[in-house]
């Protein structure tokens, strides 16, 4: 059997940066609440969580890059909500945010988690923020914990 390396879901002793957009704040505030709740439930201290607010999804990568480059965070989580009916640039903004978020992780070796909800309408966005489905912010937090602990494990090989 080959040696396996994986992360775990223990957030104690880790620090997290969260970048959340103000656009569609009825959704993003629910994502943020779910994210912070999941981090704390997995052992993170609220004092080890820093939240940065940006205008919209397009601005997520720049703030996330600053946090990742600071050396103060084990992972950075990006939260936003893009609803197709609210902008004709839905695809452009979504793809640029995703590309920027992925690039930052590759450049900095800090996990940068994509917690952006992209939906056709407000109802779907509400569902993804925890009304009917799991909260996407909480899911992003769990991914951040796992990736942060995985990166720690990988640094030891």
C-alpha positions as CSV (number, residue, x, y, z in Angstrom):
1,X,0.0,0.0,0.0
2,X,1.5,3.4,-0.9
3,X,2.0,6.1,1.7
4,X,-0.9,8.5,1.8
5,X,-0.8,12.1,2.9
6,X,-4.0,14.0,3.6
7,X,-5.3,16.9,5.6
8,X,-7.7,16.7,8.6
9,X,-10.5,18.8,9.9
10,X,-8.9,20.2,13.0
11,X,-8.7,24.0,12.8
12,X,-7.1,24.5,16.2
13,X,-3.9,26.6,16.0
14,X,-4.6,27.7,12.4
15,X,-5.4,31.2,11.2
16,X,-7.8,32.1,8.4
17,X,-8.5,35.1,6.2
18,X,-11.9,35.5,4.7
19,X,-12.6,37.9,1.8
20,X,-16.3,38.5,1.4
21,X,-18.1,40.7,-1.2
22,X,-20.7,43.2,-0.1
23,X,-22.6,42.9,-3.4
24,X,-25.7,40.6,-2.8
25,X,-25.1,41.0,0.9
26,X,-28.3,39.2,1.8
27,X,-26.6,36.1,0.5
28,X,-22.9,36.9,1.4
29,X,-23.7,37.6,5.0
30,X,-25.3,34.1,5.3
31,X,-22.2,32.6,3.6
32,X,-19.9,34.5,6.1
33,X,-21.9,33.3,9.1
34,X,-21.8,29.7,7.9
35,X,-18.1,30.0,7.2
36,X,-17.1,31.4,10.6
37,X,-19.4,28.9,12.4
38,X,-17.8,26.0,10.6
39,X,-14.3,27.3,11.4
40,X,-15.1,27.7,15.1
41,X,-16.9,24.3,15.3
42,X,-13.7,22.7,14.0
43,X,-11.5,24.4,16.6
44,X,-10.5,27.8,15.2
45,X,-10.6,30.7,17.6
46,X,-12.5,33.8,16.4
47,X,-9.4,35.8,17.2
48,X,-7.6,33.8,14.5
49,X,-10.1,34.7,11.8
50,X,-9.8,38.0,9.9
51,X,-12.6,39.2,7.6
52,X,-12.0,41.6,4.7
53,X,-14.9,43.1,2.8
54,X,-14.7,44.0,-0.9
55,X,-17.3,45.6,-3.2
56,X,-17.9,42.5,-5.4
57,X,-16.6,39.2,-6.7
58,X,-14.3,40.8,-9.2
59,X,-12.3,42.4,-6.3
60,X,-11.9,39.1,-4.4
61,X,-8.5,38.1,-5.9
62,X,-6.7,41.3,-5.1
63,X,-7.6,41.3,-1.4
64,X,-7.1,37.5,-1.2
65,X,-3.6,37.9,-2.7
66,X,-2.6,40.5,-0.1
67,X,-3.8,38.2,2.7
68,X,-2.1,35.1,1.2
69,X,1.2,37.0,0.8
70,X,1.1,38.4,4.3
71,X,2.3,35.1,5.8
72,X,-0.2,35.4,8.6
73,X,-2.8,32.9,7.3
74,X,-2.9,29.2,6.8
75,X,-5.7,29.6,4.3
76,X,-7.8,32.3,2.7
77,X,-11.5,31.8,1.9
78,X,-13.3,33.9,-0.8
79,X,-17.0,34.4,-0.5
80,X,-19.4,36.0,-2.9
81,X,-22.7,35.5,-4.8
82,X,-23.1,36.0,-8.5
83,X,-26.7,35.9,-9.7
84,X,-27.1,35.7,-13.5
85,X,-30.2,38.0,-13.6
86,X,-28.4,40.9,-11.9
87,X,-25.6,41.5,-14.3
88,X,-25.0,41.0,-18.0
89,X,-21.4,40.3,-17.2
90,X,-22.1,37.2,-15.1
91,X,-19.8,34.9,-17.0
92,X,-17.0,37.4,-17.3
93,X,-17.0,38.3,-13.6
94,X,-17.4,34.6,-12.5
95,X,-14.5,33.4,-14.7
96,X,-12.2,36.2,-13.8
97,X,-12.8,35.7,-10.0
98,X,-12.3,31.9,-10.4
99,X,-9.1,32.4,-12.4
100,X,-7.7,35.0,-10.0
101,X,-8.5,32.9,-6.9
102,X,-6.9,29.8,-8.4
103,X,-3.8,31.7,-9.5
104,X,-3.1,33.2,-6.0
105,X,-3.0,29.7,-4.4
106,X,-0.5,28.6,-7.1
107,X,1.7,31.7,-6.7
108,X,1.7,31.8,-2.9
109,X,1.4,28.1,-1.8
110,X,-1.4,29.2,0.5
111,X,-4.7,27.5,-0.1
112,X,-7.2,30.1,-1.4
113,X,-10.7,28.6,-1.4
114,X,-13.4,29.5,-4.0
115,X,-16.6,30.0,-2.0
116,X,-18.5,31.8,-4.7
117,X,-22.1,30.9,-5.3
118,X,-23.1,31.2,-8.9
119,X,-26.8,30.8,-9.6
120,X,-29.5,31.6,-12.1
121,X,-31.7,33.4,-9.6
122,X,-32.0,34.8,-6.0
123,X,-33.9,31.7,-4.8
124,X,-31.0,29.4,-5.8
125,X,-28.6,31.7,-4.1
126,X,-30.6,31.6,-0.9
127,X,-30.7,27.9,-1.1
128,X,-26.9,27.6,-1.4
129,X,-26.5,30.0,1.5
130,X,-28.1,27.4,3.8
131,X,-31.8,27.6,3.5
132,X,-32.4,24.3,1.7
133,X,-28.9,23.0,0.9
134,X,-25.7,23.1,2.9
135,X,-24.2,26.5,3.4
136,X,-21.6,27.1,0.7
137,X,-19.6,29.3,3.2
138,X,-19.4,26.4,5.6
139,X,-18.3,24.0,2.8
140,X,-15.6,26.5,1.9
141,X,-14.4,26.6,5.5
142,X,-14.1,22.9,5.7
143,X,-12.2,22.8,2.4
144,X,-9.9,25.5,3.8
145,X,-9.2,23.5,7.0
146,X,-8.4,20.4,5.1
147,X,-6.1,22.2,2.6
148,X,-4.3,24.1,5.4
149,X,-3.6,20.9,7.3
150,X,-2.6,19.1,4.1
151,X,-0.1,21.8,3.3
152,X,1.3,21.5,6.8
153,X,1.7,17.7,6.3
154,X,3.3,18.2,2.8
155,X,5.8,20.7,4.3
156,X,7.2,17.8,6.4
157,X,8.1,15.5,3.4
